Amino acid sequence: MSLYEEIKNRNEKIAIIGLGYVGLPLAVSFAKVANVVGFDISKDKVQQYINGIDVTKEVGNEVLRETTVEFTSEEMFLRDCKFHVVSVPTPINHDKTPNLGPVKGASMTVGRNLTKGSIVVFESTVFPGVTEDVCIPILEEESGLKCGIDFKVGYSPERINPGDKIHRLETIVKVVSGMDQDSLDEIAKVYELVIEAGVHRAESIKVAEAAKVIENSQRDINIAFMNELSIIFNRMGIDTKAVLEAARTKWNFLNFSPGLVGGHCIGVDPYYLTYKAEEIGYHSQIILSGRKINDDMGKYVAENTVKNLIKADKQIKGAKVAIFGVTFKENCPDVRNTKVVDIINELEEYGIDIKVVDPLADKEDLWREYRINPYNIEEVTEMDALIFAVPHEEFKSISLDEIKNMYLNNKPVLIDVKGMFNREKAEEMNYLYWRL
């Protein structure tokens, strides 16, 4: 009987290694049709899940309380599993080079507990070649088993969009790949148990790895173009949002907007591709140019905040500024690689006093990574400027009338990064208004 049949009949288990924004929804989804072990090295995170608390906000507490996933931080439970899915983060180092530490560590953990007849599928975003050239040797060394004979390997890039309740795991076509035809068939069938949108069988592991890394690079380049347009139009005194609204009336105009590009995908993945390109002797031009524009946008927003404070006759040193939203994107608690922190750091260099408001942000991560303690909205009073950096749904219900009470005097500076508010109304109400 095939491994797929054994999993379907609940004779063999699936293991998900890494229970973050990708791994947790995957584990919960698979648990509806199979026996699943959810493994994470963070004992605290695992305990939260056992207690029915979804720190990712991706599946919800109620779903978590009802799931049959066997959550654990004890790696010995992986020995009971035959189908391993590795979904750990792949961040970058300070010098923008790939940090393969988590994926190597996960490969060692799986390798130590690998049994004959198993399949290991990597979901972490990597540059082409990592699965075969980096992960397989680790699996072999740690397990003492031979890849292709004792176990098989595949790659299936994650496509989850954190905070998106429409494009979910089950509704996004899943790209799958295997080291040979047999492993490809098994991997495809296992994923088809939960992926309603179906799977796309890539012709090789490297093709699947490359497909993932270019998806986010494409978005990054398109947003960088919008950010560059925003800089140009700002200098020309033209409203970028109005320009884009006009341009979007053409059927084939690509619907992108300027903004801060952070997070653990779009702000990171292009560096994996350019790193590999450099390794084979090609220096990227378009991808790195786009990255530079996007990496500098936090500083650009901060500079325009300072310019508008000067227009309002405010003393810069000691000015009070509240920033609404600090996560890397809207309606999501994830603060990893958030570019809002670039705004904060730049303003603090001017001696500006910052208050951060974000009811969604993971407070522990916020403190651990950036030493930021968020304030409640009621504590935002006597401000010189407000910056709405992340358009959470909770912020969209706040009116221009309401925020007027948060200012010190009658020259309120309003920096509306994503264009949440009506510009004409804001200017009628005497706001010094600026947006990307």
N, C-alpha and C positions, 0 to 999 in steps of 0.2 A: 504493500500500500504506500502511496506517495506521502511525503511530509504534509502537503496541503490537505490530503484526506484525513491524516492523523490529527491535524490541528482542527479541522472542521468537526471531526467526531469527538473532540476534546480529549484525545489520548496523548497529545503532545501540547506543550505550552509555548506561547510567544513571550519573549522578554523585551521590554522597552528600556533602554539604558539612557538615562537623562530625561528628567521629568519637568522640563520647563514649558515654554509657550508652544513648543512643537510636540514634545514627548507626551505630555499629559493628555491632550485631546486624542492623540493616537492610541494611547493605552486604553482610555475610556471607550473609544469607538470599537477597538478590537475586542474588548471585554464583553461586548454585546453578542459576539458570535464565537468567542473562543476563551480558553483559560489564559489569563495574562498575569505576568509578574512585572510590576513597575519598579525599576531600580534607580536610585539616585544616591550619590555620595553624601548629600546633605541630609543629615539625620533630622534636622529641624524641619526642613521642607516635607520630608516623608511623614513626620509626625502630624504636621498640619493637614496633610491629605487624609491620613487615617482619621483625624478628628473632623473631617468633612469641611475643611476650610480651603478654598481654592485661591491660592495667593496669586495665580496668573490671571484670574477673572475670565478665563477662556471657556470653561465648561460650567461653572457655577457650583455653589455649595451643595444644592439639593441633588444635582446629578452625581456629585462626588460621594455623597453619603449613600447613594443607592448602587454605585458601581461595584462590580465583583473583582476589580483589580486588586491583586495582592501586592500592596506597597511595602517596599523594604529598602534598607540601606546595607543589608548583609549580602555580600556578593555570592555566598554559597548557594543561595536560592536560584542563581542563574544556571546551575548545573542540571536543574530539572527541566530546562528549556532547550528547544531545538531550533527555534527561529528567533534570532536576535536582531533587534533594530537599534542602531546607535544614533541617537538624536541629541548629541551634546553641542554646545556652541563652538564656533570657530572664530574667535576674535582676532584682532591685530595687535601687534606690539606698538610701543611708542614711536618706533621708526617706520611705522606703516607696513611692516612685513608680517606675513601670516604667523599666527600663534597656533601651532598644531598641538600644543600641550594637552588640551582637553580630549581631542580625538585620539591622540596617542595613548593617553591614560585609560580611556574607555576601551581601546583595543587590547591593552594589557589586562584589564579587568575581565573582559570577555574571554580572552585567550586562556587565562588561568582556569576558567570554568567551562571551556569548550569540550563538547563530546562528539564522538564520531557520528556522521550523518546530519550534522547541523548546517544551517545557512545563516550567514551574517550579512545584514544589509545596512549600509551606511546612509544616513539621511543628511548629515552635516554638510554645509556648503564648503566645498574645497576646490582647488584648481585641478585641472585634468591630470590624472596620474597618481593622486594621493592614495586612493583606495588600493590600487595594485602595487605601487612602489613603496608606500609607507606602512599602510595598515596590515596588509597580508603578511609581510615578514614578521611583524610584531605578534600577530595571531599564531603564526607557526612556531615562533620561538617560545612563547609563553605556554602553548598547549602541547608542544611536541608532536603535533599532527601535521599532515601534509595537505595544503590547499589543492583542491581539484580531485583529491583521492579520499581524504577523510572528512573534509568539509568544503562547502562552496561559499562564494562571496558575491554580493551584488551591490548596486547603488540605486537609490531612489530619492531624488532631491525633495526636500520639504518645500511646500508652497503655501503654507498657512500664512494668513495676513492678520497679525495680532489686532484684536479689537474689532475685527470685521465679522458681523453676525450673518452676512449674506454669503460671502465667499468663504465657505467653511471647508474643512478637511474633506468631507464627503462629497461636496459639490464642485471640487476642482479636479480636473483631469490629472492623474498621477503618472509621472514619467517613471518607468521602471527599467532596470537593466540587470543582466547577470553575466557571470564569467563564461558561461556556455549556454546552449539552448535549453538543457534540462533545468539549470538554475533559474534562467529567465522565465520559463513556464511556471515553475513552482512559486517564484516571487510574485509574478503577475497574478496568479490565482489567489494567493493569500491576500494581496491588497484588494482584489476584486470583491472580497467578502465584505468590505466596508466602503469602498469608493464607488458611490452611485454614478458619478460622471464617467467612470471607466478609466482604463489605463492606456498609456502610450508606451509601446515596447521599443526602447532605444536600441540601436544596433550594437552598442558596446557600452561598457562602464565609462570610458573616457568621454563618449558622446553625451551621456547623461550628466556627467560632472560639468562639462562645458556648457550644456544647455542651461543649467541652473545659474552658473556664474554670469552668463550674459544677460539673463532675464533682468537681474537687478542693475547690471551695468547699463543696460538700455534705459531703464527708468532714471538712473542717476544722470546720464548725459542729457536726457530730455528736460529734467528739472533744472539742470545747470544752465541750459539754454534759456529757460524762463527766468532764472535768477539774473542772468546777464542782461536780458531784455529789461528787467525791472530796474537794474542799475542805470541803463541807458535812458529809459523813459523818465525815471526820477530826475535825472539831470535836465531833461527837456521840459519838465513840468507837466508831463502827460500821465494820466492815471493808468497804470498797467492793467488793473482789473477791467477797466472799461475797454481797453484795447483788446483783451482776450475775449471778452463777451462778444465783441463785434467779429473777431476772427473766427470764433467757434461756430458762427452761422454757416460756414462752409463745411460741406459734408465730410471732407477728408482731413480737416484740421485736427491735429492730435491734442487731446484734452489734458494738458498738464498745466500746473500752476507753480509760481515761485514759492519757495519756502525753505525751512531748515531741514536738511537731510541728515538725520542721525540714525540711531538704532543699530541693531546687530546684523542687518542685511544690506540695505542699499548703501549705507555709509561705510561698509566694510568689504563687501564682496568684490567690488572693482579692484581693490588692492591685491586680492588673491590672483586675479587674472593678469594684472600688470607685473606682478612678481614673477610669475611663470614665464611671461613674455620676455622679461629682462634676462631670465635664466637661459633662454634659448637665443639671446642676442638681438631681441627687438625692443626698442624703446617706444612705449605707447605714447601717442600724441593726443588723440581725442579723449580717451578715457581719463588720463591724468589731468588734462586741462579741465575737464568737467569736475573732477574731484577737487581740484584746487579752488574753483569758483564756489562749490558747495561748502567746502571746509571753511571758507572765509566769510560766510553769510552771517554768522553770529556776531562777528566783529563789525560787520557792515550795519546790522540793526542797532548795535550799541552806539556806533558813531552817529547815526541819525537821531538816536534818542538824545545824545548830548547836544547836537545841533539845535534840536527843538527846545531843549531846556534853556539854551542860550537865548533863543528867540523869545522865550517866555520870561526873560530877565531873571532867571534863577541862578543862584550861586551853585556851581557844579559840585565842589567839594562839600560833602554833607547833605547833598540833595537826597530826598527820599523817593524811592521808586519801588513800586510793587509789580512783580511779574506773575501773571496768571498762567499757570501751566508750565511744568518742567519735564514731563515725560517726552519720549522721543517722537510720539505721535498722539493724536486725539483718541480718547475713550479707551486708553490702555495704561496699565500701571507701570509699564517697563521704562526704566530710566537709563538703561545701558546706552552708552555713547550718544546721549542726548546733546544736541547742539545748543539748547537753551542755556546750558552751563557756560558756553562760550560768551553769550551775552552777559551773563552774571559776572564772569571773571574780568571781562573788558571794562564793565561799568565800575567794578570795585577798584580797578586800577586808577580810576578818576577820583576815588574817595567817596563814591556814592553809596548810600546806605540802602541795602536791598532787602525786601521781604518777598518770599516766595509763597504763592498760594496754589495748592494742587491737592484736592480731595481724593484724587485717584492714584497718585504716585505711591509706590511702595516705599514707606517711610524708612524701613530698615536699610534698604538698598541705597536710598537717597543719602542717608547719614554715612553709611559705610564707604560709598564711592566718592561722595563730594562734600561731606561734612555740612550738609544742609538740613535744617529743621524747618518744615513748612509751617506757615501761619494759617489760622482760620480766617475766613473772609471778613468776619466781624472785627478783626484786629487791624484791618487796612483802613487807616484814617490819616488825615493831614498829609497826603502824598503830593509830591510835585509832578509825578508822572506815573501812568499805568501802562504796562506792556502786556497785551494779550498775545502770548506766544504760541499757545496750543488751544485749538478750538474744541475743547471738550463740550459735550452736549450740555453739561451742567452750567457752563459759562454762557451758552447761547441764550439762556433765559434771562440773563442780566441786561437791563436796559441802559441806555445812555443817561436817562434821568437818575437811575439808581447809583451809577458810578460817580455822578457829580458830587455826591456827598462824601466821597472818599478823598477828595482833594483838599489841599490847604487853602487855596484862594481861587480867584476867578480867571486864572490863566492855566487851565488844565491841559497838560500834554498827554495825548492818547496815541500810543504806538500799537497799531492793530495789524500784527504781522501777516495774518492770513485773510484779512478783510472780512471780519465777522460783522462789523457794524456798517450802517449806511453812512457813506462819506458826506453826502450833502447835508443830512440831518445833523451829523456831528459838527460840521463847520458852521451851520446855522446856530448851533448851541454854543458857539465860540470855543470849541475844542481846537487846540493846535494838533491837527490830525495827520498821521503819517502811516502808510502801509507799504508792503512790498508790491 
